Amino acid sequence: MSLRAAIIGTGADTDDPDRTGYAMAYRHAPGYQRLDGVELVACADIVRENAESFADSFDIRSEHVYEDYEEMLDGAEPDVVSVCVPPAIHADIVVDCAESGVPAAVHCEKPMATTWGDCRRMVEVCNREDVQLSINHQRRFGAPFTRAKSLLDDGTIGALERIEFGEVNLFDAGTHQFDLAGYFADWSPVEWVLAGADFSEENEWFGTRNESQGLAQWYTESGVHGIASTGEGPGMGSDFTGCYMRLIGEDGTIELGVEDGPALRYRTDGGWNPVDTGETTHRPQPGKIRVGLGKVAERAPFGDKHTFVPTSFVERAIEDVVVALREDREPATSGGQSLYAAELPFAAWESIRRRGRVALPLEIDDNPLEALVEAAEGADGSAGETADGATVDGGTDHPTATEPNE
């Protein structure tokens, strides 16, 4: 089954990505080009120069370089589309792709969307239009995480009781850990979420607001407790947990991404047992010889660098998307499965808005954090009112409760 792939949102390639853009299209493109029977045929970006530069990098013909993604869908007729635009416009573009009747599959960057209603809308429309939707939770394909899951499934640390993680924020970065939390807990539904956060300082990632410091708890139907610490200062985020993620079982502990330590280790009765996965929690770690051979292969008129350099987590995620489409099955990171991770940051922020524990499934459509900030920054400087009737001090830089919820 031969497939045509296209990219929406190329961005500008840079050696120093920041919180305005990571140019993820440059990570998606090799994922398609390395696969047999898949051709990267088109790209679109509202900045023409960005699209043209991307096309030059990946040998896309000039007639299939677009500023308008809808024109690209009509002109190039791709079977698979990667959506690599900022999160605030994920939903509209994914829905437009699904309703166009052109692509059979859409692979969208994370986080899924900037409101809980839009996350659900993406899945509902793609299901209705019979379009395969997946979200790029690529960490799930990393060896440290798959090996950790094997240790859990083998009963190495007994039944999973607790999940802990530290990250810079709950939404943009934390969505990876929430997705992994679902994976490790066998997707046991979350019963409730309780959280607190500070957003006195503006913390914008790719055009979307995030908390500057937070603490969230959750509990699953299977009895797994979770706790997340976020922030970038001393004692916050991963500095609080000392690792990327910790899995605590009745008989032992697994740690991933240990600060100044291994990517994966576990302990039961004795000391720590490091597990050599050959990869960090972010990417493969090929040896120096393999890296050197890969660079030679890149410059040679023959050969393939992937013979020497392991595939990236993004490339593995895209391979699963393509294989799932060919096999008519759900991809591992399907839109429906990805709602698990998408719901938890919104539930945490909703807990802050309600000033109490929130039961799931979440019955809101908006973004509670944005609503709180807007209420606190009332144009006249007076106290704003949140959706549930609580008030916040609009004269300050951040939401401060002025009266308790009824």
C-alpha positions in Angstrom: 0.0 0.0 0.0 1.7 3.1 -1.3 1.1 6.3 0.7 1.5 10.0 0.2 2.4 12.1 3.2 2.3 15.9 3.8 3.2 18.3 6.6 1.1 21.3 7.8 3.2 23.8 9.7 6.9 23.5 8.8 8.2 26.2 11.1 11.8 27.5 10.7 14.5 25.0 11.3 16.9 26.1 14.0 19.8 24.6 16.0 18.5 26.4 19.1 14.8 25.8 19.5 12.9 27.7 22.2 9.4 28.0 23.6 8.1 29.7 20.5 8.7 26.8 18.2 10.6 23.5 17.9 10.1 23.0 14.2 8.7 19.5 14.8 8.1 19.1 11.1 11.8 18.6 10.7 11.5 15.6 13.0 8.3 14.2 11.4 9.6 14.3 7.8 12.4 11.7 8.2 9.9 9.5 9.9 8.0 9.3 6.6 11.0 9.3 4.3 12.6 6.3 5.9 9.6 4.1 5.3 9.2 1.9 2.2 6.1 2.8 0.1 5.7 6.3 1.7 6.5 9.5 -0.2 6.6 12.9 1.4 4.9 14.9 -1.3 3.8 18.3 0.1 4.1 20.9 2.8 2.3 24.0 3.9 3.2 27.0 6.1 1.7 30.5 6.4 5.2 31.8 6.0 6.2 31.0 2.4 9.9 31.1 3.0 9.6 28.5 5.8 7.7 26.1 3.5 10.2 26.6 0.7 13.2 26.0 3.0 11.5 22.8 4.3 10.8 21.6 0.8 14.4 22.2 -0.2 15.5 20.1 2.8 13.3 17.2 2.0 13.2 17.3 -1.8 9.5 18.3 -2.2 8.6 19.6 -5.6 7.9 23.4 -5.8 4.4 22.9 -7.1 3.5 21.2 -3.9 4.7 24.0 -1.6 1.7 25.9 -0.1 0.8 28.7 2.2 -2.8 27.4 2.6 -3.2 23.9 3.9 -6.6 23.5 2.4 -5.1 24.2 -1.0 -2.5 21.6 -0.2 -5.1 19.0 0.6 -6.8 19.7 -2.7 -3.7 19.9 -4.8 -1.5 17.2 -3.3 -4.2 14.7 -2.1 -2.1 13.2 0.7 -3.1 10.0 2.5 -1.4 10.9 5.8 -0.9 14.4 7.2 1.2 15.6 10.1 -0.1 18.7 11.9 2.9 20.6 13.4 1.3 24.0 14.1 0.9 25.6 17.6 -1.5 23.9 19.9 -4.2 26.6 19.8 -5.0 25.8 16.2 -4.6 22.0 16.3 -8.3 21.3 16.6 -9.5 23.4 13.7 -6.9 22.1 11.3 -7.4 18.4 12.4 -11.2 18.8 12.0 -10.8 20.5 8.6 -8.5 17.7 7.4 -11.0 15.1 8.5 -14.0 16.8 7.0 -12.1 17.4 3.7 -12.4 13.8 2.7 -8.8 13.7 1.6 -6.4 12.2 4.2 -7.1 8.8 5.7 -4.9 9.6 8.7 -3.9 12.7 10.7 -0.9 12.6 13.1 -1.0 15.7 15.3 1.6 17.1 17.6 1.0 17.3 21.3 -0.5 18.8 23.4 -3.8 17.8 21.8 -5.6 21.1 22.0 -6.0 24.1 24.3 -9.5 23.4 25.5 -11.0 20.1 26.7 -14.0 20.6 24.4 -11.6 20.9 21.4 -9.8 17.7 22.4 -13.1 15.8 22.4 -14.2 17.5 19.1 -11.1 16.3 17.3 -11.8 12.7 18.3 -15.5 12.9 17.6 -15.1 14.3 14.1 -12.3 11.9 13.1 -14.4 9.0 14.3 -17.4 10.2 12.4 -15.4 10.8 9.2 -13.5 7.5 9.6 -10.2 9.2 9.7 -7.4 7.7 11.8 -6.2 10.3 14.4 -3.1 10.0 16.5 -1.2 12.3 18.8 2.6 12.4 18.9 3.2 11.0 22.4 6.5 9.6 21.1 8.0 8.8 24.5 5.9 5.7 24.5 8.2 4.2 21.9 11.4 4.8 23.9 13.3 1.8 25.2 13.5 3.1 28.9 9.7 3.3 29.0 8.9 0.0 27.2 11.5 -1.8 29.4 9.9 -0.2 32.5 6.5 -1.5 31.3 8.0 -5.0 30.9 9.3 -4.9 34.4 5.9 -3.9 35.7 4.1 -6.6 33.7 6.6 -9.2 34.9 5.8 -8.4 38.5 9.3 -7.2 39.3 8.1 -4.6 41.8 4.7 -6.1 42.5 1.4 -4.3 41.9 1.8 -0.7 40.9 0.6 1.6 43.7 2.0 5.1 43.0 3.3 7.2 40.1 5.3 10.3 40.7 6.8 12.7 38.2 8.5 16.1 38.0 8.2 18.4 35.0 8.3 22.1 34.0 4.5 22.2 33.6 1.4 20.0 33.5 0.2 20.9 30.0 2.8 21.3 27.3 5.5 19.1 28.8 3.5 17.2 31.4 1.2 15.7 28.7 4.0 13.2 28.0 4.1 12.0 31.6 0.4 11.8 31.9 0.3 9.7 28.8 3.0 7.4 30.3 1.1 7.3 33.6 -1.9 5.9 31.7 0.3 3.4 29.9 1.9 2.2 33.1 -1.4 2.0 34.9 -3.0 0.0 32.0 -5.2 2.9 31.2 -7.2 2.5 34.4 -9.8 5.4 34.4 -8.9 8.3 36.7 -11.5 8.8 39.4 -10.5 12.2 40.7 -7.9 15.0 40.5 -6.8 17.5 43.1 -4.4 20.3 42.4 -2.9 23.7 43.3 -0.8 26.0 41.2 0.8 29.4 40.9 0.6 31.4 37.7 1.7 34.8 38.9 4.4 34.9 36.3 3.5 34.6 32.7 4.7 31.2 31.4 3.8 30.8 27.7 4.8 27.8 25.7 4.1 27.9 21.9 1.5 30.5 22.4 -0.4 28.8 25.3 -0.4 29.7 29.0 1.0 27.2 31.5 1.3 27.4 35.3 4.7 28.5 36.6 4.5 26.1 39.6 2.1 23.4 40.5 1.3 20.2 42.4 -1.3 17.7 41.2 -2.7 14.4 42.6 -4.9 11.9 40.9 -6.3 8.4 41.7 -7.3 5.6 39.3 -10.1 3.0 39.6 -7.4 0.3 40.0 -6.1 2.0 43.1 -3.0 3.8 41.7 -2.2 7.1 43.2 -0.4 9.8 41.2 1.4 13.0 42.1 3.1 15.5 39.9 5.3 18.5 40.8 5.9 21.2 38.3 8.1 24.3 38.0 11.6 25.3 37.0 13.0 26.6 40.2 14.9 24.9 43.1 12.8 22.2 44.6 10.3 22.2 41.8 9.6 19.8 39.0 12.3 17.1 38.4 14.4 18.8 41.1 11.6 17.8 43.6 11.4 14.2 42.4 15.0 13.7 41.5 14.0 11.8 38.3 11.8 12.1 35.3 9.3 9.5 36.6 9.0 7.1 39.6 6.9 4.0 39.7 6.3 2.6 43.2 5.0 -1.0 43.6 4.1 -3.1 46.6 7.5 -4.8 46.4 9.9 -2.2 44.9 10.5 0.9 42.9 11.3 1.8 39.2 12.9 5.1 38.4 13.3 6.7 34.9 15.6 9.5 33.9 17.5 9.7 37.2 19.2 13.0 37.8 22.9 12.4 37.0 22.1 8.7 36.8 20.8 6.0 34.5 17.7 6.3 32.2 16.2 3.2 34.0 16.8 1.5 37.3 14.9 -0.6 39.8 15.2 -1.9 43.3 13.4 -4.5 45.4 15.1 -5.8 48.5 18.6 -4.6 47.9 20.3 -1.7 46.1 19.5 -0.2 42.7 19.8 -2.3 39.5 20.6 -0.1 36.5 19.1 -1.3 33.2 21.1 -0.5 30.0 18.6 0.5 27.4 21.0 2.4 25.1 18.6 5.4 25.2 17.8 8.3 27.4 14.2 9.3 28.2 14.4 11.6 25.2 16.3 9.9 22.5 18.6 7.0 21.5 22.3 7.1 22.4 24.2 5.5 19.6 27.9 4.8 20.3 30.6 7.0 18.8 31.4 4.6 16.0 27.8 4.3 14.9 27.5 8.1 15.0 30.6 8.5 12.8 29.4 5.9 10.3 26.0 7.6 10.2 27.6 11.0 9.3 29.6 9.3 6.5 26.4 7.7 5.2 24.7 11.1 5.2 27.3 12.6 2.9 27.8 9.5 0.7 25.8 9.2 -2.6 24.7 5.7 -1.4 23.7 4.2 1.9 21.3 5.1 4.7 22.3 6.7 7.9 19.5 4.8 9.7 21.5 1.7 9.1 23.9 3.1 11.7 21.9 5.6 13.8 18.8 4.3 15.7 15.5 5.7 14.8 14.2 8.6 16.9 11.1 8.2 19.1 9.2 10.4 16.7 10.2 8.3 13.7 9.0 5.2 15.6 5.7 6.9 16.4 5.2 7.7 12.7 6.0 4.2 11.7 3.3 2.9 14.0 0.8 5.4 12.4 1.6 4.1 8.9 1.6 0.5 9.9 -1.7 1.0 11.7 -3.3 2.5 8.6 -2.1 -0.3 6.5 -3.3 -2.9 9.0 -6.6 -1.1 9.6 -6.0 -1.0 13.4 -5.8 1.8 16.0 -2.3 3.3 16.4 -0.8 3.1 19.9 -1.2 6.8 20.3 -4.7 7.0 18.9 -6.8 10.1 19.5 -9.2 8.2 21.7 -6.3 6.9 23.8 -4.7 10.3 23.9 -7.8 11.8 25.6 -6.5 10.2 28.8 -3.4 12.4 28.9 -5.3 15.5 27.6 -7.9 15.4 30.3 -5.6 15.5 33.3 -4.1 19.0 33.0 -7.5 20.5 32.4 -8.8 18.6 35.4 -6.0 19.9 37.5 -6.7 23.5 36.5 -10.5 22.8 37.1 -9.6 21.7 40.6 -7.9 25.1 41.1 -10.9 26.9 39.8 -13.3 25.0 42.1 -10.9 25.0 45.0 -11.5 21.3 45.6 -11.3 17.8 44.2 -12.7 17.2 40.8 -14.4 13.9 39.7 -13.8 12.5 36.2 -14.9 12.4 33.5 -14.5 16.1 33.2 -17.7 18.0 32.2 -16.3 21.3 30.9 -15.5 22.6 27.5 -13.1 25.5 28.2 -9.6 25.9 29.5 -9.9 26.6 33.3 -6.4 28.2 33.6 -7.1 30.7 30.8 -10.5 31.4 32.4 -8.9 32.1 35.8 -6.2 34.4 34.3 -8.8 36.3 32.3 -11.0 36.7 35.4 -8.0 37.9 37.5 -7.0 40.4 34.8 -10.3 42.1 34.5 -10.1 45.2 32.3 -11.3 47.5 35.0 -9.0 46.0 37.7 -11.9 44.8 39.8 -12.5 41.3 41.0 -13.4 38.9 38.2 -15.8 36.0 38.5 -15.0 32.5 37.6 -17.3 30.1 35.8 -18.5 28.5 39.1 -19.2 31.8 40.8 -15.9 32.0 42.8 -14.2 35.4 42.6 -10.5 36.2 42.0 -8.7 39.4 42.7 -8.4 41.2 39.3 -6.1 43.8 40.8 -3.3 41.3 41.2 -1.1 39.5 38.7 -2.5 36.1 39.6 -5.8 34.5 40.7 -6.3 34.8 44.5 -9.4 33.5 46.2 -11.4 36.2 47.9 -14.2 34.1 49.2 -14.8 30.3 49.6 -16.8 28.2 47.2 -20.3 27.4 48.4 
